[in-house]
Protein backbone atom coordinates (compact mmCIF):
# COMPACT_ATOMS: atom_id res chain seq x y z
CA UNK A 1 0.00 0.00 0.00
CA UNK A 2 1.42 3.38 -0.94
CA UNK A 3 1.81 5.98 1.80
CA UNK A 4 -1.00 8.51 1.47
CA UNK A 5 -0.46 12.05 2.76
CA UNK A 6 -2.82 13.07 5.58
CA UNK A 7 -3.21 16.26 7.55
CA UNK A 8 -3.34 16.03 11.37
CA UNK A 9 -6.92 17.31 11.28
CA UNK A 10 -7.81 14.73 8.65
CA UNK A 11 -6.32 11.91 10.74
CA UNK A 12 -8.44 13.01 13.68
CA UNK A 13 -11.61 13.02 11.54
CA UNK A 14 -10.79 9.53 10.23
CA UNK A 15 -10.13 8.22 13.77
CA UNK A 16 -13.48 9.61 14.96
CA UNK A 17 -15.27 7.96 12.03
CA UNK A 18 -13.48 4.65 12.69
CA UNK A 19 -14.42 4.74 16.37
CA UNK A 20 -18.07 5.49 15.50
CA UNK A 21 -18.19 2.62 13.01
CA UNK A 22 -16.71 0.18 15.53
CA UNK A 23 -18.58 1.27 18.65
CA UNK A 24 -21.97 2.39 17.24
CA UNK A 25 -22.62 1.10 13.71
CA UNK A 26 -21.13 -2.39 14.03
CA UNK A 27 -23.14 -3.31 17.20
CA UNK A 28 -26.32 -1.77 15.72
CA UNK A 29 -25.98 -3.90 12.58
CA UNK A 30 -25.19 -7.06 14.55
CA UNK A 31 -28.38 -6.48 16.57
CA UNK A 32 -30.38 -5.91 13.37
CA UNK A 33 -29.07 -9.17 11.88
CA UNK A 34 -29.94 -11.08 15.06
CA UNK A 35 -33.45 -9.61 15.06
CA UNK A 36 -33.97 -10.42 11.38
CA UNK A 37 -32.76 -14.00 11.96
CA UNK A 38 -35.36 -14.38 14.69
CA UNK A 39 -38.07 -13.72 12.09
CA UNK A 40 -37.42 -17.05 10.40
CA UNK A 41 -36.76 -17.89 6.75
CA UNK A 42 -33.65 -15.95 5.68
CA UNK A 43 -34.14 -16.50 1.93
CA UNK A 44 -37.09 -14.12 1.72
CA UNK A 45 -36.14 -11.86 4.62
CA UNK A 46 -35.44 -8.39 3.17
CA UNK A 47 -34.46 -6.98 6.58
CA UNK A 48 -31.80 -9.66 6.98
CA UNK A 49 -30.36 -9.05 3.51
CA UNK A 50 -30.36 -5.27 4.02
CA UNK A 51 -28.58 -5.63 7.37
CA UNK A 52 -25.98 -7.99 5.84
CA UNK A 53 -25.38 -5.49 3.03
CA UNK A 54 -24.90 -2.69 5.58
CA UNK A 55 -22.54 -4.93 7.55
CA UNK A 56 -20.47 -5.57 4.43
CA UNK A 57 -20.22 -1.84 3.69
CA UNK A 58 -19.29 -0.94 7.30
CA UNK A 59 -16.67 -3.70 7.57
CA UNK A 60 -15.14 -2.61 4.26
CA UNK A 61 -15.00 1.00 5.42
CA UNK A 62 -13.42 -0.07 8.75
CA UNK A 63 -10.72 -2.01 6.89
CA UNK A 64 -10.05 0.89 4.55
CA UNK A 65 -9.79 3.39 7.42
CA UNK A 66 -7.52 1.12 9.46
CA UNK A 67 -5.26 0.63 6.44
CA UNK A 68 -5.15 4.33 5.67
CA UNK A 69 -4.39 5.26 9.27
CA UNK A 70 -1.64 2.64 9.60
CA UNK A 71 0.05 3.46 6.28
CA UNK A 72 -0.75 7.17 6.03
CA UNK A 73 1.96 9.79 6.21
CA UNK A 74 0.86 12.47 8.67
CA UNK A 75 1.99 15.94 7.68
CA UNK A 76 1.77 18.72 10.26
CA UNK A 77 0.62 21.58 8.06
CA UNK A 78 1.31 24.21 10.74
CA UNK A 79 5.05 23.34 10.62
CA UNK A 80 5.44 23.69 6.85
CA UNK A 81 7.67 26.60 5.92
CA UNK A 82 6.39 27.14 2.40
CA UNK A 83 5.59 30.82 2.88
CA UNK A 84 3.19 32.11 0.24
CA UNK A 85 3.78 29.07 -2.00
CA UNK A 86 1.02 26.47 -2.40
CA UNK A 87 1.97 22.95 -1.27
CA UNK A 88 0.08 20.02 0.28
CA UNK A 89 -1.98 21.16 3.25
CA UNK A 90 -2.22 24.80 2.17
CA UNK A 91 -5.47 26.68 2.61
CA UNK A 92 -5.77 28.79 -0.53
CA UNK A 93 -8.01 31.84 -0.93
CA UNK A 94 -9.01 32.52 -4.53
CA UNK A 95 -10.91 35.10 -6.53
CA UNK A 96 -12.46 34.03 -9.82
CA UNK A 97 -11.39 36.86 -12.16
CA UNK A 98 -14.52 36.99 -14.32
CA UNK A 99 -17.16 37.01 -11.55
CA UNK A 100 -15.06 38.28 -8.60
CA UNK A 101 -16.45 35.33 -6.65
CA UNK A 102 -14.27 34.40 -3.67
CA UNK A 103 -13.58 30.83 -2.60
CA UNK A 104 -11.28 29.05 -0.21
CA UNK A 105 -9.99 25.47 -0.32
CA UNK A 106 -7.55 23.32 1.62
CA UNK A 107 -5.45 20.84 -0.34
CA UNK A 108 -5.58 17.47 1.42
CA UNK A 109 -4.99 13.79 0.76
CA UNK A 110 -7.44 11.87 -1.39
CA UNK A 111 -9.07 10.05 1.54
CA UNK A 112 -9.74 13.36 3.35
CA UNK A 113 -11.23 15.19 0.38
CA UNK A 114 -14.75 16.53 0.93
CA UNK A 115 -15.88 19.33 -1.37
CA UNK A 116 -18.73 20.26 1.00
CA UNK A 117 -16.09 21.16 3.60
CA UNK A 118 -13.90 22.85 0.97
CA UNK A 119 -11.27 20.09 1.21
CA UNK A 120 -9.93 19.21 -2.23
CA UNK A 121 -7.78 16.21 -3.13
CA UNK A 122 -4.18 16.83 -4.03
CA UNK A 123 -4.97 14.82 -7.18
CA UNK A 124 -7.84 17.07 -8.28
CA UNK A 125 -7.41 19.35 -11.31
CA UNK A 126 -7.83 22.45 -9.11
CA UNK A 127 -5.13 21.33 -6.65
CA UNK A 128 -2.76 20.32 -9.43
CA UNK A 129 -3.17 23.77 -10.98
CA UNK A 130 -2.47 25.46 -7.63
CA UNK A 131 0.52 23.41 -6.41
CA UNK A 132 3.77 25.35 -6.78
CA UNK A 133 2.05 28.69 -7.40
CA UNK A 134 2.29 31.61 -4.98
CA UNK A 135 0.15 34.39 -3.60
CA UNK A 136 -0.56 36.89 -6.40
CA UNK A 137 -0.27 34.30 -9.19
CA UNK A 138 -3.07 33.67 -11.66
CA UNK A 139 -4.22 30.11 -12.32
CA UNK A 140 -6.06 29.01 -15.45
CA UNK A 141 -8.38 26.04 -14.95
CA UNK A 142 -9.64 24.18 -18.02
CA UNK A 143 -13.20 22.99 -17.38
CA UNK A 144 -15.73 21.15 -19.51
CA UNK A 145 -17.98 24.22 -19.67
CA UNK A 146 -15.14 26.67 -20.35
CA UNK A 147 -12.01 28.05 -18.77
CA UNK A 148 -11.86 29.87 -15.45
CA UNK A 149 -9.11 32.12 -14.21
CA UNK A 150 -8.38 32.56 -10.52
CA UNK A 151 -6.04 34.81 -8.64
CA UNK A 152 -4.44 33.42 -5.51
CA UNK A 153 -5.09 36.10 -2.89
CA UNK A 154 -4.00 34.19 0.19
CA UNK A 155 -2.08 31.10 1.24
CA UNK A 156 -1.98 29.94 4.82
CA UNK A 157 -1.02 26.85 6.79
CA UNK A 158 -3.15 25.98 9.81
Secondary structure, 3 states (H helix, E strand, C coil): CCCCEEEHHHHHHHHHHHHHHHHHHHHHHHHHHHHHHHCCCCCCCHHHHHHHHHHHHHHHHHHHHHHHHHHCEEECHHHCCCCCECCCCCEEEEEECCCCCEEEEEEECHHHCEHHHCEEECCCHHHHHHCCCECCCEEEEEECCEEEEEEEEEEECC
